[in-house]
Amino acid sequence: MNRRKLLQLLSKGAAAGAFVKLSGGLAQSKIPQGATDIMKVLGTTLREYGERSEFEKDVIRYISPNLRSRHTGADFSPLEKLDGVITPSSLHFERHHGGVPNVNPADYRLVIHGMVERPLMFTLQDLKRLPSVTRTYFIECAGNGQNGYRNPPDMTLTATRSRGLVSNSSWTGVPLSILLKEAGLKEGARWLIPEGQDAAAYTRSLPLEKALDDVLVAYAQNGEAIRPEQGYPVRLVVPGWEGSIQVKWLRRIQVTDTPVMSKDETSEYTDVMADGKIYAFTWVMDPESIITYPSGLQQISRGFHEIRGLAWSGHGRIRRVEISLDGGKTWKQASLEPAPDALSVVRFKYNWVWDGRETVIMSRAWDEKGNTQPTQEEFFAKWARNNRYHYNAIQAWRIGADGKVVNGDKTLAGAPARLGAVGRGGCGGES
């Protein structure tokens, strides 16, 4: 339902009851006792660094209970508790393999070596005096959506635990192409091997073609220095590709003619297909969307609701998001806000009047290349049930007659399944 149709409904009185009831409830409510007492005392003084309200302390990342004392794993951005499209730096999802290192920026060095004419070493200040760009990109863990591999589905699933391993930030840094051109690439150079400064010495292989296109050597996120868990002081940002290749705490880049086939891209981040084949280097993230309101474990009442959620794609801009209010039988187009940027998250909205009957709602996104989200059945026709990554099937939410929202995914035929081939989450986020 677009805004024009909503206004037409209101003018005819079809949806006015929801608003009349709401406004009536407000008119009859009383101002809480003591609510104006704060006007009788002075507020807090100036602060050197802003903090959020004490009443917002429940807006936090989700950490699986079994991971709180481990140095490898992931936590989830609280998608259903956020507004807009920019993820606060403090709520950007985490994924690391050896804990978060405490890197002193005064001691930081980035080395570029290998098949180059001039091996180079940069300090943080060296990087900051070079030409910079600021771009808004999403970063998504390859294991996002990992709970979709559960069969039967988890009925306690929330939007956070469904798709919370994605975040969207404004990144500032130096295009990697500038550093590589300064070093001078030798003939035959085809690959880069970036390495992190964490305890795992996390290492991946990055094609030179992508590096020369749009990869950033980033040192700022949302207007300030990158947070430690996001790679302080310097990380790679590889737009549209899985987060596992976007090396944090970046310390060196080796230029080579072949991929390194490191432990971090052979023991993990390979994909099992339904026909038994194993694929490596499946970097690009396919289109996804998630309804964040109404969503899992929320409670709604009869009347007007703005259905809203997030959509993104590693193939380019999101062009269209559709909403189904009847379990996928019919689809209606949602509005997008703001105007979609390439390789960035966009918010979608749809005006809806719920009549109190049980229903299943879902969303599906289309990107500018014509890619869209599959159903569960379509997804598992391509990807194996014991895969761990790249789950982008449509997420359904079932709304009961009592207004309670739960996971609406179907139980699939076949044996029950836990997460991944060995019972672990795709990014170690849950087990």
Secondary structure by P-SEA (a helix, b strand, c coil): ccaaaaaaaaaacccaaaaaaaaaaaaaccccccccccccccccccccccccccccccbbbbbccccccccccccccccccccccccccccccccccccccccccccbbbbbbccccccccccaaaaaacbbbbbbbbbbbccccccccccccccccccccccccbbbbbcccccaaaaaaaacccccccbbbbbbcccccbbbbbbaaaaacccccccccccccccccccccbbbbbcccccccccccccbbbbbccccccccccccccccccccccccccccccccccccccccccccccccccccbbbbbccccccbbbbbcccccbbbbbbbcccccccbbbbbbbbbbbcccccccbbbbbcccbbbbbcaaaaaaccccccccccccbbbbbbcccccccccccccccccccccccccccccccc
